[in-house]
Amino acid sequence: LDAATQGFEDAVKEGLGEENVTFDEQNAQGDSATCATIANGFVSSGVALIMANATPALQAAQAATNTIPILGTSVTEYGVALGLDNFSGTVGGNVSGTSDLAPLDQQADMIVEWMPEVKKVGLLYCSAEANSQYQVDEVQKYLEAKGVTATQYAFSDSNDLSSVCQKAADENDALYVPTDNTVAANTGIVDGICRPAKKPVFAGEEGICSGCGVATLSISYYDLGVTTGKMAAKILKGEADISTMPVEYTDATPKYNASICDQLGITPLDGYEAIDG
């Protein structure tokens, strides 16, 4: 998320000129009540645009104003996040943004390509994150279509992550983790359980993969932020109407974690690049 914010700020400064823009960057640390307080503060101070990083921030911003332009970033599925029926790609009103969704059918393909003999995959995610639920539902569907048993393992917060992850590792050949913010902040817990147990973890994005995963199809969050920043510059210069701007996506790159692959004795597949560091 920090990388997305940096990309956004860099692109806005380039688009508007650094001397013409001031950023009021406030971090709610994932707390919904704090998100609401910050969003209402932005509205009271009359900001020109709100960039909402991740789903809770987007939900709070949408609740706070229907006039100030809001651009989401690092949001997986806008229809799910905003409770939209028949979402077709454009939110409308004063909301648009970018999605961090990597193709979920390809995520399922990746697991089977890396582990052709896999029988059981545990899907580990935080139940408080609606977009994580959406991703595991989709990946489960695709895996089961391939004849793989996929079971969901939901934890409510970081306090029960360890026990749920242990159960998932005990009962499955491999784990899949979506672009889940709670896991992203606690990859050490997952790695401390799965690596000693020789259970590969496949991740929805690079940050999680670098902490506990074997392989991922990951977008660049910095590039996602840049795309969002370019949208902001167009809106603020009067070159685009946010109500007609579709949600934008960025390409996913196949990557692998060299150190975990080495320790698990897994040979990386062709076409995957090593994660830096």
Disulfide bonds with the S-S distance in Angstrom:
none
